[in-house]
């Protein structure tokens, strides 16, 4: 029996029914029972471990190297599968765009890769450049070009051997509409694409088939239920900072979600009895984090890359007069686009800003943190009707301000989410106070992500592109900061619109934040005056009274004898 390292591992054992196994005629030269191993990881944002809110650190290329070496020492030669996501979502990703990971995978012995949607964040051409650099095949069973060709020349399936076991892989990816490649890549039906891949692999006589999934948990489960020949599914994490999860189909085939930030190395130990077509899969989730000894070579490489990162991001751009939220930064980015192309209007999607900005000195690192994806601003001609339609679809994508929610410069709009779709956007006003004419044409600076249909905003698909430029969004925004010197929320028009009951106003700048700051300041001043001029005995009585009925979590925040209000009472 094989020795297993099971500390901190989640283990599950299952047997698949004969009807679920791969139907293949027995070869007299084959062993009656075939065993082999598959290991899997995904979601690469940093070479260094990522800090989580619970105080833990997940991932790290030096620790992944150690985890892979440990499994190889125990199991021999497992098939190593990468599940996708290596090019975006962090400063490291936005600067290096996945290339260090591809180089690492080549050396660490990755056998096959799947695509995550963010692997297309810098466009199809960049994705293909990564494929060219890879010494392993990158497959997709459901992504094609507009003319129906596979997105990767490596094909739609992959087959490899581990021990006596031949394993086939199919792969699925979703959410390409949230990338700049939305116009260039066609996303095929999940179940149909997987079925075509399974049929192909069955003809090749594989022993077991594994699904590599960058689609939702629900869709992965549906595909597994519809295709009983799939022995297991290795999917993406549930959400950022979520633990591992192993679920099962109705007939007990495993669906495994690892930790985010490649914090888990999933190990499938697969056994197939070829005489009975019975498949047994054992699942072990190994941690990838600093609890392991670091591989010193990869640790040194990581430190060198982060030194280069610091050098590139240290350039000073200007200052922020106050802390700026993502909602406040959106109109500023839109205004940067507008100035860059000298257009009437600017537009930036709410989900494009990935970080707030602190008050004080701003560096390239700050700008890159806000705009890590490297989208390309372009200038188009759009009618008022097209703009209104895009506003409707933008607020529909995320009424709370993320995803495709419009952040604008040069115009404002009212909207009411209680109204029917198509009638929610009202009172679109230009900065000069006039209403937008639905029949007039306006020059609009906007990211190629939105124009290409990102977040399902397809309103500008027929708009005339007047300039594509050569700069990416973070370059345009960085130059904007340097040109202005100081960064603060855009000024609102002289007469902002009042939304109807139940509606909201989206302005070119967020005036409400400034009003909130004033209100907080007034409240703080009044509270300070109350403390300063109220006798100590009265203050102590108020504190004792409040402690008698507030919940315990609130009581912890009340003044005590060791942190007294009296200390403020002079």
URRAKA-V914350 format. One record per run of one state. SS is the DSSP state (H for helix, E for strand, - for the rest). FROM is the first residue (numbers start at 1). LEN is the number of residues. Records with the same first field share a line. If there is no record, write none. Layout:
SS=FROM-LEN ; FROM-LEN
This chain:
-=1-9 ; 17-1 ; 21-12 ; 42-8 ; 52-5 ; 59-2 ; 76-3 ; 83-8 ; 97-2 ; 109-3 ; 114-3 ; 121-3 ; 134-3 ; 139-4 ; 146-4 ; 151-6 ; 163-2 ; 174-2 ; 179-6 ; 188-2 ; 204-4 ; 215-2 ; 227-3 ; 236-9 ; 249-5 ; 258-6 ; 274-4 ; 288-8 ; 314-2 ; 321-3 ; 325-1 ; 342-3 ; 353-4 ; 358-2 ; 371-6 ; 398-8 ; 410-1 ; 416-9 ; 431-4 ; 436-5 ; 452-2 ; 457-7 ; 468-5 ; 485-1 ; 488-16 ; 507-4 ; 534-2 ; 548-4 ; 556-4 ; 561-2 ; 564-1 ; 569-2
E=10-7 ; 33-9 ; 50-2 ; 57-2 ; 79-4 ; 112-2 ; 137-2 ; 143-3 ; 150-1 ; 157-6 ; 165-9 ; 185-3 ; 208-7 ; 230-6 ; 245-4 ; 254-4 ; 264-10 ; 278-10 ; 316-5 ; 324-1 ; 345-5 ; 357-1 ; 360-4 ; 377-7 ; 406-4 ; 411-5 ; 425-6 ; 435-1 ; 441-7 ; 464-4 ; 486-2 ; 504-3 ; 560-1 ; 563-1
H=18-3 ; 61-15 ; 91-6 ; 99-10 ; 117-4 ; 124-10 ; 176-3 ; 190-14 ; 217-10 ; 296-18 ; 326-16 ; 350-3 ; 364-7 ; 384-14 ; 448-4 ; 454-3 ; 473-12 ; 511-23 ; 536-12 ; 552-4 ; 565-4
